[in-house]
Amino acid sequence: MPASPAEPARQILANAENRYEVTRKDLPLSCPLPGMALWNSHPKVYLPIVEDGGESTCPYCGARYVLND
């Protein structure tokens, strides 16, 4: 049985919002997110987040990430 094609990454504008809702599928959490264009953003940084309704803030751009499951 052939493998199913990989799900395409969501396209998200980098630094377009101050608050992003993420799910467990987005873990490990990084800013910018995988679907964001890196050419107009800062270097990728991994962010700690509590897996029970936690939040994390990017030290570069100040974006808040909220785990919504």
Helices and strands as residue ranges (DSSP letters): E 19-22, G 24-26, E 30-31, E 45-46, E 55-57, E 64-67
